[in-house]
Amino acid sequence: MPVELPNGPLRIWQPAEGAELPDDGPVEWAPLVPYWAVLWRSGVALARELERHDLKGRRVIELGCGLGVPSLAAARAGAAVLATDMEAEALELLHRNARENDLTLETAVAEWRAPGEILERGPFDLAFAADILYERQSVASLLALLPSLAPEAWIVDPGRPASHPFIERADERWGLQTDRDGDFSIYRLRFGPDADPG
């Protein structure tokens, strides 16, 4: 299926059970099929945002990539991409989708609570993720991980319940820039000495 983006469509294969569940429910909605198999609208919003920037020569990492539309967009924009997910099946399909679009990227099976491999492969110039704030217990792990990966992170979210504690803690620690793209918030965090203390 084509995913329309500003720089042209990306051709995406996805599991049939994921294609039958369009992401058009309320923010509390979650599929019965694996999360990675759904084409999340927030992922498309993040891909659009990435395509608005010159990423040539930048090393980037996507957390919880699922189908990996943002990673594919970043690769097309010239970045060296490491796409990560805790599901190996998602990464296998992402490699197929990269080949389908004549793109190259790297992948790694990774969990936020045990991020050893991805930390060893860093640092990166930018970390990004879409629609990953489902569970409150993941917020602390994410906030601990992000500054270790890159000096900057972008998180796109439609207003999931766990986004509220994430926003509060991130803004308190580093300051947070928030932009809107339709139904989605784009949270931009900067870490280190140049970070805005809020």
C-alpha positions as CSV (number, residue, x, y, z in Angstrom):
1,M,0.0,0.0,0.0
2,P,1.3,3.5,-0.7
3,V,1.8,6.0,2.1
4,E,1.6,9.5,0.8
5,L,4.4,11.8,2.0
6,P,5.6,15.3,0.9
7,N,8.6,13.8,-1.0
8,G,6.5,11.2,-2.7
9,P,4.8,7.9,-1.7
10,L,6.5,5.0,0.2
11,R,5.4,1.5,-0.7
12,I,4.6,-0.4,2.5
13,W,3.8,-4.1,3.1
14,Q,1.9,-4.8,6.3
15,P,0.3,-7.9,7.8
16,A,-3.3,-8.4,6.6
17,E,-4.6,-8.4,10.2
18,G,-3.0,-5.0,10.7
19,A,-4.3,-3.6,7.5
20,E,-7.9,-4.5,8.5
21,L,-7.6,-2.2,11.6
22,P,-7.2,1.4,10.5
23,D,-5.9,3.7,13.2
24,D,-9.1,5.8,13.4
25,G,-10.4,5.1,16.9
26,P,-10.2,7.2,20.1
27,V,-6.8,7.6,21.8
28,E,-7.7,4.8,24.2
29,W,-8.2,2.5,21.3
30,A,-5.6,-0.3,20.9
31,P,-5.6,-3.2,18.5
32,L,-5.9,-6.8,19.3
33,V,-3.2,-7.6,16.7
34,P,0.4,-6.7,17.6
35,Y,0.9,-2.9,17.8
36,W,3.8,-3.1,15.3
37,A,1.4,-4.4,12.5
38,V,-0.8,-1.3,12.5
39,L,0.0,1.7,10.2
40,W,-0.3,4.4,12.9
41,R,-1.3,7.8,11.8
42,S,1.2,9.3,14.3
43,G,4.0,7.4,12.5
44,V,2.9,9.0,9.2
45,A,2.9,12.4,10.9
46,L,6.4,11.9,12.2
47,A,7.5,10.8,8.7
48,R,6.1,14.0,7.3
49,E,8.0,16.0,9.9
50,L,11.3,14.2,9.2
51,E,10.9,14.9,5.5
52,R,10.8,18.6,6.2
53,H,14.4,18.5,7.5
54,D,17.8,18.0,5.9
55,L,19.0,14.8,7.5
56,K,22.0,14.1,5.2
57,G,24.9,12.7,7.2
58,R,23.0,12.5,10.4
59,R,22.8,9.4,12.5
60,V,19.3,8.8,13.8
61,I,17.5,6.1,15.8
62,E,13.8,5.2,15.9
63,L,12.4,3.6,19.1
64,G,9.5,1.2,18.8
65,C,9.5,1.5,15.0
66,G,6.8,-1.0,14.1
67,L,6.3,-0.8,10.3
68,G,9.0,1.9,10.3
69,V,7.5,4.6,8.1
70,P,9.5,7.3,10.0
71,S,12.7,5.3,9.6
72,L,12.1,4.9,5.9
73,A,11.4,8.6,5.5
74,A,14.6,9.5,7.4
75,A,16.6,7.1,5.2
76,R,15.1,8.7,2.1
77,A,16.1,12.1,3.6
78,G,19.7,11.0,3.7
79,A,20.1,9.9,7.4
80,A,22.0,6.8,8.6
81,V,19.1,5.0,10.4
82,L,19.0,2.5,13.2
83,A,15.3,1.3,13.6
84,T,14.6,-0.6,16.8
85,D,11.6,-2.6,18.1
86,M,11.2,-5.4,20.6
87,E,9.6,-7.6,17.9
88,A,11.9,-9.3,15.4
89,E,9.0,-9.8,13.0
90,A,8.5,-6.0,12.7
91,L,12.2,-5.6,11.8
92,E,12.1,-8.4,9.2
93,L,9.2,-6.7,7.5
94,L,10.9,-3.3,7.7
95,H,13.9,-4.7,5.8
96,R,11.5,-5.9,3.1
97,N,9.9,-2.4,3.0
98,A,13.3,-0.8,2.7
99,R,14.2,-3.0,-0.2
100,E,10.8,-2.2,-1.8
101,N,11.7,1.5,-1.7
102,D,15.4,1.1,-2.6
103,L,16.5,2.3,0.8
104,T,19.0,1.0,3.3
105,L,18.9,1.1,7.1
106,E,20.0,-0.9,10.1
107,T,17.8,-2.6,12.7
108,A,18.1,-3.9,16.2
109,V,15.8,-5.8,18.5
110,A,15.8,-3.6,21.7
111,E,13.8,-3.0,24.8
112,W,14.0,0.4,26.7
113,R,14.6,-1.3,30.0
114,A,17.6,-3.2,28.6
115,P,19.1,-0.8,26.0
116,G,22.7,-2.1,26.1
117,E,23.1,-2.8,22.4
118,I,21.6,0.5,21.2
119,L,23.6,2.5,23.7
120,E,26.8,0.8,22.4
121,R,25.8,1.8,18.8
122,G,25.3,5.4,19.7
123,P,25.6,8.2,20.2
124,F,23.1,9.4,17.5
125,D,22.3,12.9,16.3
126,L,18.5,12.5,16.8
127,A,16.2,10.0,18.5
128,F,12.6,9.8,17.4
129,A,9.4,7.8,18.1
130,A,5.7,7.8,17.3
131,D,2.8,6.7,19.5
132,I,4.9,4.9,22.1
133,L,3.3,6.4,25.3
134,Y,0.8,3.6,26.0
135,E,1.8,2.6,29.5
136,R,2.7,4.8,32.4
137,Q,5.4,2.3,33.6
138,S,7.3,2.9,30.3
139,V,7.7,6.7,30.9
140,A,10.6,6.5,33.4
141,S,12.5,4.1,31.2
142,L,12.0,6.3,28.2
143,L,13.1,9.5,30.0
144,A,16.2,7.7,31.3
145,L,17.1,6.4,27.9
146,L,16.6,9.4,25.6
147,P,19.4,11.7,26.9
148,S,21.9,8.8,26.5
149,L,21.0,8.3,22.9
150,A,21.1,11.7,21.3
151,P,21.2,15.5,22.1
152,E,17.7,15.8,20.7
153,A,14.5,13.7,20.6
154,W,11.2,14.1,18.8
155,I,8.1,12.2,20.1
156,V,4.8,12.3,18.2
157,D,1.7,11.4,20.2
158,P,-2.1,11.6,19.7
159,G,-2.8,12.2,23.4
160,R,-2.4,8.7,24.9
161,P,-2.9,8.6,28.7
162,A,0.8,8.0,29.5
163,S,1.7,11.2,27.5
164,H,0.7,13.4,30.4
165,P,3.4,12.1,32.9
166,F,5.9,12.1,30.1
167,I,5.2,15.7,29.3
168,E,5.3,16.8,32.9
169,R,8.6,15.1,33.7
170,A,10.3,16.0,30.4
171,D,9.3,19.7,30.7
172,E,10.5,19.8,34.3
173,R,13.9,18.3,33.5
174,W,14.8,19.9,30.1
175,G,12.0,22.1,28.8
176,L,9.8,20.9,26.0
177,Q,8.8,22.5,22.7
178,T,5.4,21.3,21.5
179,D,4.1,21.7,18.0
180,R,0.8,20.4,16.5
181,D,0.3,18.5,13.3
182,G,-3.4,17.9,13.0
183,D,-4.5,15.5,15.7
184,F,-0.9,15.0,16.9
185,S,1.5,16.7,19.3
186,I,5.2,16.8,18.3
187,Y,7.3,17.0,21.5
188,R,10.9,18.2,20.9
189,L,13.4,17.7,23.7
190,R,17.0,19.0,23.8
191,F,19.4,17.6,26.3
192,G,22.8,18.8,27.6
193,P,24.3,22.2,28.2
194,D,22.2,23.9,25.5
195,A,18.9,22.6,26.8
196,D,16.2,25.0,27.8
197,P,15.7,24.6,31.6
198,G,12.0,25.4,31.1
